[in-house]
Each structure stands twice: as C-alpha cells, then as structure tokens.
Amino acid sequence: MKRAITPFYAGGDAGPRPRGRILLLSYHFPPAQTAGALRWQKLARFAHERGYGLDVLTLAPAALSMKDEASLADLPATVRVYAVSDPPTALDHAERLASRALHALRRLRPKAAASAPASSARPAPLVAKSSYARSELRFEAGSLASWSRAYHSVAMPTKEKGWALRAASRAQDLFVPGEHRMVVACGPPHMTFEGARRLSRRCGIPLVLDFRDAWSFAERLPAAFASPLWPRLVGYYEARAVRQASLVVMNTELACRAMQAHYPAAAARVLAVPNGCDEGTVARAFEPGGPFRIAYAGSIYLDRSPGTLFRALARVVRELGLAPGEIEVAFMGAVAEVDGVSLESEAAAAGVGPYFRQLPLGTRKQAERFLASAHVLLNLHQDTHMAIPSKVFEYMRHEAALLALATPDSATYHLLEGTRAAVAAPDDVDAIAAAIRRLFDAHRRGIVPAALAGDPRFSRRHQAERLFDALERLDAGAQQPTSR
C-alpha cells in the first residue's frame, strides 16, 4: 500500500497540465544553497517549457545548515519538492563511540612531554594533504591512516546509499503509471544513482544519470577516503547504473569522452551538457574610490592554493608602486586555509598581507553583490581537469574581467580558449603577473569589460535544449508500443 506524501513545496496548478512528469532524485536542491542545487533549479524552467513537471526528492530542509527559501520561488508551477531525511546511521553511532573512546584513552595517557627536558622538543608534525591524485592512492598495512581511509571509502558510499534508498522508496509511493515518464538522478552524492536504478527497474520507466562530477574515475580524492579500495567499490555501483541507464549526462566534453572510453558499450548513450550561464548581466556595483579588486567567491578545496596568485600580485605591487587601497585580492567563502595554512598567512608570506581581504561565507545574493564590486573575477586552478567549476559560468554574467588559472589539458581552458578571458598556467607567476598588470592598466584607461554571457556558446538555454531534446526522444521511444 502506498503512503500519502505531501510536498514541502508545490508550485501550484497555474498553466496547462504537464504532458508528463519526471521523478528527480537530487540530494542538493532548493532551498539548499550548495552549487549542486543550482543544476536542476535552473533546468526546472526548461522542463516546464517542454511540458514536463518535476517531482523532486531531496534532502529535508531541516537538515540544511544554510538555506534560501527565496530560491524556491524561482521554480515553475509544475515543480513539487519532497523532503527525504538523512538520519544518523549505525556507522555514525559507532564512529562517535570510537571517537569518545579514543579521546578518553588520550586523556589517560601519561604526559611524558611534561617531564621531558626542554632541549628535547619534538619537531612540528607534518601537515597532511587535503586530497590525493589517483596515482597517489596507496594502501600500507602498517599505516593507521591507510586503514582509516579504507574504512571511510566503504563507510561514505554506505551512508549515501541509505539516503538514496529512502528517496527511491518515497518516489515509488509517488509513482503514477503513464504520468511519470522517467527517473533522473543527479550526483554527487553519486550513490543517488543506486536508488534511482532500483526505482527505474521497479517502475519500468527509463533511467537518466546526470553526473555533475566524475565518480569512479575521479582524478582527485579528498584525503578522508583516498584509498585504492574506493574506486573499485564505487566502480561496481557505477557500472550497474550505466548498464541500465537509457541516457548518461556528463558535465563537460572531456568528462563525456572519458565516460565513453570507460564504457564503450554505452558510448552512444552518453551526452555532454555543461551548466551554461543564465541570460542577462549583473549590474556593476563598484565602491566609490575603492581599490581595483580581484575577487574569488566560494570554497577552496582539493589543493587549489592561491600561492602563485599572491606572488604574482606582489610583483605587480612592487613594479607599479601600488599602495594598499589601490589594489586588493578578496576571498569570500567558508574555507580560510589550505592544507593547514591560512590564506592570510600565505598572503603575508608572499608580501601582500595588507592587500588581502577575507570575507565570511554569505548567501548567494551576498556573493553576487560581492562579485559585482570586483574588476577581476578569479578562478583558481583545480587538479580535476575534466570539471568546469560552476562559478566560471556565474562569473560570465558580470561586467568584469575573468582571470582563470588553468592548464591547456583542462576543460576550463578549452571552454575559455579564444574568448576575452585571461588564462594563465597556475604555476606561471610571470604570466599571472602580466595578466594582472594588463587588466589593471585597462581599468586605469577606463575600459569596462563586456560580460561573456553574450556568447551563445555559453548559454544555459543552449545546453538545456540539447538535454531536453534527448529526453524527449527517450520519452517518445518509451511510449512506443513494443512489437511481440
């Protein structure tokens, strides 16, 4: 017997009845403010235009640390959003008990250091890396860190699977034959695909996998689960989902080609659909008499150190004799350090401490106002070459210069090649400094950069049309009677 489920958000009955509905499983969705929530928040409008409604299963708003209720108002009338809780698992309880026991043992341990002579000071502990490349994944039986990473490489997908199966169960209660045409799963978290795979099979409707990031062949892993066990485990789940999927959507052309090479039997079912940028531009909001600002908004993770940027800025400051207040680099986000070193310390070490500002994490609207106050918008280098940070497309709507630190083999470099954006290798201080000088000189001459959003290649609408063309073909094929 199906359970009655009430959406926590329903757009209403305005407009014509949808010709069909899509069951969307996405852990990140409004009112969440995460970058992942934007993907289908923005695609919902194009689904509506094509005559499809969305029934979204997402993380319960009560579990969100930051939310923006106004983002729900951006959704069309044909969207209904349902909450799926993510309660602590047995593994979570076991980890807490183990952590308490470990702290208790540490308190009981004799304080040998207190009785040791002052001359026997221990060397400072090494700072652990925050992430590891695939080529660096190792397991050493005698290493506690290796065992911890192996454990978390199993524990994390297990916890994600719990939410995915709950979401699939709720979606099955919503399912109406003939009305719901397909299941779409958006990840990460990628174990959402496992829930969607089971849901698709139970309901007998097509499965669509939307990869915002690569999964089993991700180029870099956070240290917590950087174990050779991780790609083998998630590769098992990924292969099952890809075999069953009618369509696999990747976020960049590079990721699309990698997926096609990894699963040649599914190559014809793999499509690249980048995020794209929204129509229109954001009005400039420079501070009167304020400095020439280089701005970055968002988290800094997976070893995206801004050290070379700081050194390049130091060179420009020296060569042009600039004082604090004439030029600055400002970061807005949740992370104030990289690999144990604060951004403030790194800026000071490069000689630009007085030229650096750190702003706390804000709402999406606050971040937009912050970016509108900048003359240059910065995208830091990332070692995940197949991905394009969503902020790059957000930056394109601003009347500001875009400075991207990217290597020629990266998706970001390919995206911006041939545009007005300044692109420099992440370790090339000379090239970064030259770009800053050139942009600063253009500012002094009163040149206002045009927003890149005017280029149709970068349009979200253009990308969404490619996606929904494919979904319509999939839907039409599923509706055709099968011959016996």
C-alpha positions as CSV (number, residue, x, y, z in Angstrom):
1,M,0.0,0.0,0.0
2,K,1.4,3.4,-1.0
3,R,2.0,6.1,1.7
4,A,0.5,9.5,1.2
5,I,3.3,12.0,0.9
6,T,2.9,15.8,1.0
7,P,5.4,18.0,-0.8
8,F,7.0,20.8,1.3
9,Y,6.9,22.9,-1.8
10,A,4.4,22.9,-4.6
11,G,4.3,25.5,-7.3
12,G,0.5,25.3,-7.9
13,D,-1.7,24.5,-10.8
14,A,-1.1,27.5,-12.9
15,G,-1.0,26.9,-16.7
16,P,-1.7,23.7,-18.7
17,R,-1.4,20.3,-17.2
18,P,2.0,18.7,-17.8
19,R,2.1,16.1,-20.5
20,G,4.2,14.0,-18.2
21,R,6.3,14.2,-15.0
22,I,9.9,13.4,-14.2
23,L,10.9,11.8,-10.9
24,L,14.1,13.6,-9.9
25,L,16.4,12.3,-7.1
26,S,18.8,15.1,-6.2
27,Y,20.3,15.4,-2.7
28,H,21.1,19.0,-3.5
29,F,18.1,21.2,-4.5
30,P,16.5,24.4,-3.3
31,P,16.2,25.7,-0.6
32,A,19.8,24.4,-0.3
33,Q,22.5,27.0,-1.3
34,T,25.1,24.5,-2.5
35,A,26.5,24.7,-6.0
36,G,24.9,21.4,-6.8
37,A,21.4,22.7,-6.0
38,L,21.7,25.1,-8.9
39,R,21.9,22.4,-11.6
40,W,18.2,21.3,-11.6
41,Q,16.9,24.5,-10.0
42,K,17.8,26.2,-13.3
43,L,16.9,23.2,-15.5
44,A,13.4,23.1,-14.0
45,R,12.3,26.1,-16.1
46,F,13.3,24.3,-19.3
47,A,11.5,21.2,-18.2
48,H,8.4,23.3,-17.7
49,E,8.7,24.9,-21.2
50,R,8.9,21.4,-22.7
51,G,5.7,20.4,-20.9
52,Y,7.2,18.3,-18.1
53,G,6.6,18.6,-14.4
54,L,9.2,17.6,-11.8
55,D,8.6,15.6,-8.6
56,V,11.8,16.2,-6.7
57,L,13.1,14.0,-3.9
58,T,15.8,16.0,-2.0
59,L,17.4,16.4,1.4
60,A,14.9,17.6,4.1
61,P,15.3,21.4,4.6
62,A,15.6,20.8,8.4
63,A,19.0,19.2,7.8
64,L,20.4,22.2,5.9
65,S,22.8,24.5,7.7
66,M,22.2,27.3,5.2
67,K,19.1,27.7,3.1
68,D,17.5,30.3,0.9
69,E,13.7,30.0,0.8
70,A,13.6,32.6,-2.0
71,S,15.3,30.1,-4.3
72,L,12.1,28.0,-4.3
73,A,10.2,31.0,-5.8
74,D,12.5,30.6,-8.9
75,L,10.8,27.2,-9.6
76,P,8.0,26.9,-12.1
77,A,4.4,26.0,-11.2
78,T,4.9,22.4,-12.3
79,V,7.5,21.5,-9.7
80,R,6.8,19.7,-6.4
81,V,9.5,19.1,-3.9
82,Y,9.5,16.3,-1.3
83,A,11.7,16.0,1.8
84,V,13.8,12.9,2.5
85,S,15.6,12.8,5.8
86,D,19.1,11.7,6.3
87,P,19.3,10.5,9.9
88,P,22.5,9.2,11.5
89,T,23.3,5.6,10.6
90,A,24.6,2.7,12.8
91,L,28.0,3.6,11.4
92,D,27.7,7.2,12.5
93,H,26.9,6.0,16.1
94,A,29.8,3.5,16.0
95,E,32.2,6.3,14.9
96,R,31.0,8.6,17.7
97,L,31.6,5.9,20.3
98,A,35.0,5.1,18.8
99,S,35.9,8.8,18.9
100,R,34.9,9.2,22.5
101,A,36.9,6.1,23.5
102,L,39.9,7.4,21.7
103,H,39.7,10.8,23.4
104,A,39.3,9.0,26.8
105,L,42.5,7.0,26.1
106,R,44.4,10.1,25.2
107,R,43.4,11.8,28.5
108,L,44.6,8.7,30.4
109,R,47.9,8.5,28.6
110,P,50.9,9.7,30.7
111,K,52.0,13.1,29.8
112,A,55.6,12.2,29.1
113,A,56.2,15.5,27.4
114,A,55.7,17.4,30.7
115,S,58.7,15.6,32.4
116,A,61.0,15.7,29.3
117,P,63.8,18.2,29.3
118,A,63.2,21.4,27.4
119,S,66.0,20.6,24.9
120,S,64.2,17.5,23.7
121,A,61.4,19.5,21.9
122,R,59.6,17.4,19.3
123,P,59.7,18.6,15.7
124,A,56.5,20.1,14.4
125,P,54.1,17.5,13.0
126,L,53.8,17.3,9.2
127,V,50.7,18.8,7.7
128,A,48.6,16.1,5.9
129,K,47.4,16.8,2.4
130,S,43.8,17.6,1.9
131,S,43.5,15.4,-1.2
132,Y,45.3,12.9,-3.3
133,A,45.6,12.2,-7.1
134,R,44.6,8.8,-8.4
135,S,48.3,8.0,-9.0
136,E,49.0,8.6,-5.3
137,L,46.4,6.1,-3.9
138,R,48.2,3.5,-1.7
139,F,47.4,1.0,1.0
140,E,50.0,0.2,3.6
141,A,49.1,-2.5,6.1
142,G,51.2,-0.9,8.8
143,S,49.7,2.6,8.4
144,L,46.8,3.7,10.6
145,A,45.9,6.4,8.0
146,S,45.6,3.7,5.3
147,W,43.2,1.7,7.4
148,S,41.2,4.8,8.2
149,R,40.9,5.8,4.5
150,A,39.9,2.3,3.6
151,Y,37.2,2.3,6.2
152,H,35.8,5.7,5.0
153,S,36.0,4.6,1.4
154,V,33.4,2.0,2.4
155,A,31.5,3.9,5.0
156,M,30.8,7.0,2.9
157,P,29.1,5.2,0.0
158,T,27.2,3.1,2.5
159,K,25.8,6.2,4.2
160,E,25.0,7.8,0.9
161,K,23.2,4.7,-0.2
162,G,20.9,4.9,2.9
163,W,19.6,8.3,1.8
164,A,19.3,7.1,-1.8
165,L,17.2,4.1,-1.0
166,R,14.9,6.2,1.2
167,A,14.4,8.7,-1.6
168,A,13.7,5.8,-4.1
169,S,11.1,4.4,-1.7
170,R,9.3,7.7,-1.4
171,A,9.4,8.2,-5.1
172,Q,7.9,4.8,-5.6
173,D,5.0,5.9,-3.4
174,L,4.5,8.9,-5.7
175,F,4.8,6.9,-8.9
176,V,1.7,7.1,-11.2
177,P,2.0,4.8,-14.3
178,G,1.6,6.8,-17.5
179,E,2.1,10.1,-15.7
180,H,5.7,9.6,-14.6
181,R,7.8,9.1,-17.7
182,M,11.4,8.7,-16.4
183,V,13.7,8.8,-13.4
184,V,16.5,11.3,-13.4
185,A,19.3,11.1,-10.7
186,C,21.7,13.9,-10.1
187,G,25.0,13.3,-8.3
188,P,27.1,13.7,-6.3
189,P,26.4,12.2,-4.0
190,H,26.7,9.5,-6.6
191,M,25.1,6.7,-4.7
192,T,21.8,8.5,-5.6
193,F,22.2,6.6,-8.8
194,E,21.8,3.3,-7.0
195,G,18.5,4.4,-5.6
196,A,17.3,5.7,-8.9
197,R,18.5,2.5,-10.7
198,R,16.3,0.4,-8.4
199,L,13.4,2.8,-8.7
200,S,13.6,2.7,-12.5
201,R,13.5,-1.1,-12.5
202,R,10.6,-1.3,-10.2
203,C,8.5,1.3,-12.1
204,G,9.5,0.1,-15.6
205,I,10.5,3.6,-16.8
206,P,13.8,4.9,-18.3
207,L,16.7,5.9,-16.1
208,V,18.8,9.0,-16.7
209,L,22.1,9.6,-14.8
210,D,23.3,13.2,-14.5
211,F,26.9,13.4,-13.4
212,R,27.9,16.8,-12.1
213,D,31.3,15.3,-11.5
214,A,33.1,12.1,-12.5
215,W,32.7,9.2,-10.0
216,S,34.8,6.0,-10.3
217,F,37.4,7.7,-12.4
218,A,37.5,11.0,-10.5
219,E,41.0,12.5,-10.9
220,R,41.5,13.5,-7.3
221,L,40.0,12.3,-3.9
222,P,39.7,14.0,-0.6
223,A,42.1,12.6,1.9
224,A,39.4,11.1,4.1
225,F,38.7,8.3,1.6
226,A,41.8,8.4,-0.7
227,S,42.1,4.6,-0.7
228,P,42.6,2.3,-3.7
229,L,39.5,0.5,-2.4
230,W,37.3,3.5,-3.1
231,P,37.4,3.4,-7.0
232,R,36.9,-0.3,-7.0
233,L,33.8,-0.2,-4.8
234,V,32.1,2.7,-6.4
235,G,33.1,1.4,-9.8
236,Y,30.9,-1.6,-9.1
237,Y,27.8,0.6,-8.5
238,E,28.6,3.0,-11.3
239,A,28.9,0.1,-13.9
240,R,25.5,-1.3,-12.8
241,A,23.8,2.1,-13.1
242,V,25.4,2.9,-16.5
243,R,24.4,-0.5,-17.9
244,Q,20.8,0.1,-17.1
245,A,20.7,3.8,-18.0
246,S,19.0,5.0,-21.1
247,L,20.9,8.2,-21.0
248,V,24.1,9.3,-19.2
249,V,24.7,13.0,-18.9
250,M,28.2,14.4,-18.2
251,N,29.0,18.0,-17.2
252,T,31.9,18.6,-19.7
253,E,33.0,17.4,-23.1
254,L,36.2,15.9,-21.5
255,A,34.2,14.0,-18.9
256,C,31.9,12.8,-21.7
257,R,34.8,11.4,-23.7
258,A,36.3,9.8,-20.6
259,M,32.9,8.1,-19.8
260,Q,32.6,6.9,-23.4
261,A,36.1,5.4,-23.3
262,H,35.4,3.8,-19.9
263,Y,32.1,2.2,-21.0
264,P,32.4,1.8,-24.8
265,A,29.2,-0.3,-24.9
266,A,27.3,2.7,-23.6
267,A,29.1,5.4,-25.6
268,A,26.1,6.2,-27.8
269,R,24.0,6.9,-24.7
270,V,26.5,9.4,-23.2
271,L,25.9,13.2,-23.7
272,A,27.8,16.3,-22.6
273,V,25.6,19.0,-21.1
274,P,27.6,21.8,-19.3
275,N,25.9,24.1,-16.8
276,G,25.9,27.2,-19.0
277,C,25.2,30.7,-17.8
278,D,21.9,32.5,-17.4
279,E,20.6,35.2,-19.7
280,G,21.3,38.8,-18.8
281,T,24.1,40.6,-16.9
282,V,24.6,41.6,-13.3
283,A,24.9,45.4,-12.8
284,R,28.3,46.6,-11.7
285,A,28.5,47.9,-8.1
286,F,32.0,49.3,-7.6
287,E,32.7,51.1,-4.4
288,P,33.4,54.8,-5.0
289,G,37.1,55.4,-4.6
290,G,37.6,51.7,-3.8
291,P,40.5,49.5,-4.8
292,F,41.0,47.6,-8.0
293,R,39.6,44.3,-6.7
294,I,40.4,40.8,-7.8
295,A,37.6,38.6,-6.3
296,Y,37.1,34.9,-5.6
297,A,33.8,33.5,-4.2
298,G,33.4,30.0,-2.9
299,S,35.3,27.3,-1.1
300,I,38.9,26.4,-1.7
301,Y,39.4,22.7,-1.7
302,L,41.3,19.8,-3.4
303,D,44.6,21.7,-3.1
304,R,43.6,24.8,-5.0
305,S,46.3,27.0,-3.4
306,P,46.3,30.7,-4.3
307,G,50.0,31.0,-3.5
308,T,51.1,31.8,-7.1
309,L,48.4,34.4,-7.4
310,F,49.7,36.1,-4.2
311,R,53.3,36.1,-5.5
312,A,52.2,37.5,-8.9
313,L,50.3,40.3,-7.1
314,A,53.3,41.0,-5.0
315,R,55.3,41.5,-8.2
316,V,52.7,43.9,-9.7
317,V,52.6,45.9,-6.5
318,R,56.4,46.3,-6.4
319,E,56.7,47.1,-10.1
320,L,53.8,49.7,-10.2
321,G,54.5,51.0,-6.7
322,L,50.9,50.4,-5.6
323,A,49.8,51.1,-2.0
324,P,47.2,49.2,0.0
325,G,43.8,50.6,-1.0
326,E,44.8,50.8,-4.7
327,I,44.6,47.1,-5.4
328,E,43.5,44.1,-3.4
329,V,42.6,40.4,-3.7
330,A,39.4,39.5,-1.8
331,F,38.1,36.0,-1.0
332,M,34.6,35.2,0.1
333,G,33.9,31.7,1.3
334,A,33.8,29.1,4.0
335,V,37.5,28.0,3.8
336,A,40.1,30.2,5.3
337,E,43.1,27.8,4.9
338,V,44.5,25.3,2.5
339,D,46.4,22.2,3.8
340,G,46.6,23.7,7.3
341,V,48.0,27.1,6.1
342,S,45.7,30.1,6.4
343,L,45.1,32.3,3.4
344,E,46.1,35.3,5.5
345,S,49.4,33.7,6.4
346,E,50.1,32.7,2.7
347,A,49.3,36.3,1.6
348,A,51.7,37.6,4.3
349,A,54.4,35.2,3.3
350,A,54.1,36.5,-0.3
351,G,54.4,40.1,0.9
352,V,50.8,41.1,0.1
353,G,49.2,40.7,3.6
354,P,47.9,44.4,3.5
355,Y,46.4,43.7,0.0
356,F,44.4,40.7,1.1
357,R,40.8,40.5,2.5
358,Q,38.9,37.5,3.8
359,L,35.1,37.8,3.9
360,P,32.9,35.2,5.6
361,L,30.5,32.9,3.7
362,G,27.4,34.7,2.7
363,T,24.1,34.0,0.9
364,R,24.0,33.6,-2.8
365,K,22.7,37.2,-3.2
366,Q,25.5,38.5,-1.0
367,A,28.0,36.6,-3.1
368,E,26.6,38.2,-6.2
369,R,26.8,41.7,-4.8
370,F,30.4,40.9,-3.8
371,L,31.3,39.8,-7.3
372,A,29.6,42.9,-8.8
373,S,32.0,45.0,-6.8
374,A,35.1,43.4,-8.5
375,H,37.1,44.4,-11.5
376,V,38.5,40.9,-12.0
377,L,36.9,37.6,-11.1
378,L,39.3,34.8,-10.3
379,N,39.0,31.1,-10.9
380,L,41.7,29.0,-9.2
381,H,43.4,26.0,-10.7
382,Q,42.0,22.6,-9.9
383,D,43.6,19.2,-10.4
384,T,40.3,17.8,-11.7
385,H,40.9,18.6,-15.3
386,M,37.6,17.2,-16.6
387,A,35.4,19.5,-14.5
388,I,34.5,23.2,-15.0
389,P,33.7,25.0,-11.7
390,S,30.1,26.3,-11.8
391,K,31.4,29.7,-10.7
392,V,33.0,30.1,-14.1
393,F,29.6,30.3,-15.7
394,E,28.3,32.5,-12.9
395,Y,31.3,34.9,-13.4
396,M,30.3,35.2,-17.1
397,R,27.2,37.3,-16.2
398,H,29.3,40.0,-14.6
399,E,30.8,43.1,-16.4
400,A,34.3,42.2,-15.1
401,A,37.4,40.6,-16.5
402,L,37.8,36.9,-15.9
403,L,41.2,35.5,-14.8
404,A,41.4,31.7,-14.9
405,L,44.3,29.7,-13.7
406,A,44.1,26.6,-15.9
407,T,46.3,24.2,-17.8
408,P,45.9,23.5,-21.5
409,D,44.6,20.0,-20.9
410,S,41.7,21.2,-18.7
411,A,38.0,21.6,-19.5
412,T,38.2,25.2,-18.2
413,Y,41.0,26.1,-20.6
414,H,39.1,24.6,-23.5
415,L,35.9,26.5,-22.5
416,L,37.7,29.9,-22.4
417,E,40.1,29.4,-25.2
418,G,39.6,32.1,-27.8
419,T,37.5,34.4,-25.5
420,R,38.4,37.7,-23.8
421,A,39.2,35.8,-20.6
422,A,42.8,35.9,-19.3
423,V,44.0,32.3,-18.9
424,A,47.4,31.5,-17.3
425,A,49.1,28.4,-16.2
426,P,48.6,28.0,-12.4
427,D,52.3,27.8,-11.6
428,D,53.4,30.6,-14.0
429,V,53.9,33.6,-11.8
430,D,55.2,35.7,-14.8
431,A,52.0,35.0,-16.9
432,I,49.7,35.7,-13.9
433,A,51.5,38.9,-13.1
434,A,51.4,40.0,-16.7
435,A,47.6,39.4,-16.8
436,I,47.1,41.4,-13.7
437,R,49.1,44.3,-15.0
438,R,47.3,44.2,-18.3
439,L,43.9,44.2,-16.6
440,F,44.9,46.9,-14.1
441,D,46.1,49.1,-17.0
442,A,42.9,48.7,-18.9
443,H,41.0,49.7,-15.7
444,R,43.1,52.9,-15.4
445,R,42.3,53.7,-19.0
446,G,38.5,53.4,-18.2
447,I,37.9,50.2,-20.3
448,V,34.9,48.3,-19.0
449,P,35.0,44.6,-19.8
450,A,31.9,43.2,-21.5
451,A,30.2,40.2,-19.9
452,L,31.0,36.9,-21.6
453,A,27.3,35.8,-21.2
454,G,26.5,37.3,-24.5
455,D,28.3,34.5,-26.3
456,P,25.6,31.9,-27.2
457,R,28.1,29.0,-26.8
458,F,27.9,29.6,-23.0
459,S,24.2,29.9,-22.7
460,R,22.4,27.7,-20.2
461,R,19.4,27.6,-22.6
462,H,21.5,26.2,-25.4
463,Q,22.7,23.4,-23.2
464,A,19.3,22.7,-21.7
465,E,17.8,22.4,-25.2
466,R,20.3,19.7,-26.0
467,L,19.4,17.9,-22.8
468,F,15.6,18.1,-23.3
469,D,15.8,17.2,-27.0
470,A,17.5,13.9,-25.8
471,L,14.9,13.4,-23.0
472,E,12.0,14.0,-25.4
473,R,13.4,11.3,-27.8
474,L,13.8,9.0,-24.8
475,D,10.2,9.6,-23.7
476,A,8.9,9.2,-27.2
477,G,10.7,5.9,-27.6
478,A,9.4,4.6,-24.2
479,Q,5.8,5.5,-25.2
480,Q,6.0,3.4,-28.5
481,P,4.2,0.1,-28.2
482,T,6.6,-2.8,-28.3
483,S,6.1,-5.5,-31.0
484,R,5.7,-9.1,-29.9
